């Protein structure tokens, strides 16, 4: 096993929709800034300390267009993260559910835009919650550290018989098959046999956040 997370890369689709566009109420598109890049990439949106799964549809120097099930209100201060872009402060500029337009507090530079284009890995989501692993006839309980489309990182040591066929019980609504990808000091990772959908990941994160709010 290697001691680095090279297994966390996922392939993301491309779209032909223009970047930095504001949908009008009539369904037309109004250009808000020069087009830069279309992504359709997984995004991590932080609103009032809570993380949400979103899809970053387009990205330019001044802002981004994202899509999520429960859009924040106009004027809300948020933090957005996607591949090659870490913790960028922004403000909600427009909302046309499920689309949301964000304006960055500080414009992106050329170097950051190049990093977005060159980075294949999607952001990971903090997931401080219990998970169960089923390997053969053995069930063991663990504590997850973070969760992504392609796998989960878990604290501690893997089960002694962990190998190429592990069932990961994220919660009562999400059970995924996978295999041991790597082990390191104080943690190990399970790579999913098939990547989660954005909706599956969003549901798991939302259910965890709901338990923390109780």
C-alpha positions in Angstrom: 0.0 0.0 0.0 1.2 3.5 -0.7 1.1 6.3 1.9 -0.4 8.9 -0.2 -3.9 9.5 -1.6 -3.2 9.1 -5.3 -6.4 7.0 -5.6 -8.7 10.0 -5.0 -8.9 11.2 -8.6 -12.2 11.2 -10.4 -13.1 12.0 -14.0 -15.4 14.9 -14.4 -17.6 15.7 -17.3 -17.4 18.8 -19.5 -20.3 21.0 -20.5 -20.8 23.4 -23.4 -22.6 26.1 -21.4 -20.9 29.5 -21.3 -19.2 30.6 -18.1 -20.1 33.5 -15.8 -23.7 33.8 -17.2 -26.7 35.0 -15.3 -29.9 33.2 -16.3 -32.8 35.6 -16.9 -36.3 35.0 -15.7 -37.3 34.3 -19.3 -34.7 31.5 -19.5 -32.3 33.5 -21.6 -28.6 34.1 -20.6 -27.2 37.5 -19.9 -23.4 37.8 -19.9 -22.2 39.2 -16.5 -18.4 38.9 -17.3 -16.2 37.6 -20.1 -16.4 33.9 -20.4 -13.5 32.0 -18.9 -14.2 28.3 -18.2 -16.9 25.7 -17.9 -16.4 23.1 -15.3 -19.3 21.0 -14.1 -17.1 20.1 -11.2 -17.9 19.1 -7.6 -17.8 22.0 -5.2 -17.8 22.4 -1.4 -19.8 25.4 -0.3 -19.6 26.7 3.3 -22.5 28.7 4.6 -22.6 29.8 8.2 -20.2 27.1 9.2 -22.0 24.3 7.4 -20.7 22.5 4.4 -22.9 21.8 1.4 -22.3 19.8 -1.8 -22.7 21.8 -5.0 -21.9 21.6 -8.7 -19.6 24.4 -10.0 -21.0 25.0 -13.5 -18.7 27.8 -14.6 -15.9 29.9 -13.2 -14.3 33.2 -14.1 -11.9 35.7 -12.5 -14.8 37.5 -10.8 -17.1 34.7 -9.7 -18.7 31.4 -10.3 -22.1 29.8 -11.2 -23.0 26.9 -9.0 -26.0 24.6 -8.6 -27.3 23.0 -5.4 -30.6 21.8 -4.0 -31.1 24.5 -1.3 -29.6 27.8 -2.5 -28.5 30.4 0.1 -30.2 33.8 0.1 -29.1 36.7 -1.9 -26.3 38.6 -0.3 -25.1 35.6 1.9 -21.4 35.4 2.6 -20.1 32.0 1.6 -16.8 30.1 1.0 -16.4 28.0 -2.1 -13.9 25.3 -2.9 -13.5 23.2 -6.0 -10.7 21.4 -7.8 -7.6 23.7 -7.8 -9.5 26.4 -5.8 -9.3 26.3 -2.0 -11.5 28.3 0.4 -12.3 31.3 -1.7 -14.6 33.9 0.0 -17.6 35.0 -2.1 -21.0 36.6 -1.9 -24.3 35.4 -3.4 -25.0 37.8 -6.3 -28.1 36.2 -7.8 -30.4 33.2 -7.3 -32.4 31.4 -9.9 -33.1 28.0 -8.3 -31.3 25.7 -8.4 -28.6 28.0 -9.9 -26.7 30.5 -7.8 -24.2 33.2 -8.9 -21.3 34.0 -6.7 -19.0 37.1 -6.7 -15.5 36.5 -5.3 -14.4 38.9 -2.6 -11.0 39.0 -4.5 -10.8 38.2 -8.2 -9.0 35.1 -9.2 -5.6 35.4 -10.8 -4.4 33.6 -13.9 -2.3 31.2 -11.9 -5.4 30.1 -9.9 -7.4 29.7 -13.1 -4.7 27.5 -14.6 -4.6 25.4 -11.4 -8.4 24.8 -11.8 -7.9 23.6 -15.3 -5.0 21.4 -14.4 -6.4 19.8 -11.2 -8.4 16.6 -11.7 -9.1 15.9 -8.0 -12.4 17.0 -6.5 -12.5 18.6 -3.0 -13.2 16.3 0.0 -15.7 16.9 2.7 -15.1 16.7 6.4 -17.1 13.8 7.7 -16.6 13.4 11.5 -19.1 10.5 11.8 -19.3 6.8 12.5 -18.9 4.2 9.7 -19.0 0.5 9.7 -16.9 -1.9 7.6 -18.0 -5.3 6.6 -15.2 -7.6 5.4 -16.1 -11.3 5.1 -18.0 -12.2 8.2 -16.5 -9.4 10.3 -18.1 -6.1 11.1 -16.0 -3.3 12.7 -16.9 0.2 13.8 -14.8 3.2 12.9 -14.7 7.0 12.7 -14.5 8.7 9.4 -12.3 11.7 8.8 -13.5 12.9 5.3 -15.6 11.7 2.4 -15.5 12.3 -1.3 -16.9 10.9 -4.5 -14.3 8.3 -4.8 -13.7 7.1 -1.2 -13.6 7.7 2.5 -10.7 8.3 4.8 -11.0 6.7 8.2 -9.1 7.2 11.5 -7.1 4.4 13.1 -6.0 1.1 11.6 -8.0 -1.0 9.1 -9.5 -4.4 10.0 -6.9 -7.2 9.9 -8.6 -9.0 7.0 -9.3 -5.8 5.0 -8.6 -6.3 1.3 -10.2 -6.0 -2.1 -13.8 -6.6 -1.0 -15.1 -4.3 1.8 -18.6 -3.0 2.3 -18.7 0.5 3.8 -21.8 1.5 5.7 -21.7 5.3 5.7 -25.2 5.6 7.3 -28.5 3.8 7.1 -29.2 5.2 3.6 -25.8 4.7 2.0 -23.8 1.5 1.7 -20.9 1.3 -0.7 -18.6 -1.5 -1.8 -14.9 -0.7 -2.0 -11.3 -1.8 -1.3 -8.4 -0.8 0.9 -6.5 1.9 -1.0 -3.8 2.9 1.4 -2.7 3.0 5.0 -0.7 5.6 6.9 0.1 6.9 10.3 -3.2 6.9 12.2 -5.5 6.6 9.2 -6.4 4.5 6.2 -8.6 5.0 3.1 -11.2 2.9 1.3 -11.6 3.5 -2.5 -15.2 2.9 -3.7 -15.7 0.4 -6.4 -17.8 3.0 -8.2 -17.8 6.7 -7.5 -20.7 8.2 -5.6 -23.1 10.5 -7.4 -23.2 14.1 -6.4 -26.7 13.5 -5.0 -25.5 10.5 -2.9 -22.6 12.6 -1.5 -24.9 15.6 -0.9 -27.4 13.4 1.0 -24.7 11.9 3.2 -23.3 15.3 4.1 -26.7 16.8 4.8 -27.7 13.9 7.0 -24.5 14.3 9.0 -25.0 18.0 9.4 -28.5 17.4 10.6 -27.3 15.2 13.4 -24.8 17.8 14.4 -27.5 20.4 14.7 -29.6 18.4 17.1 
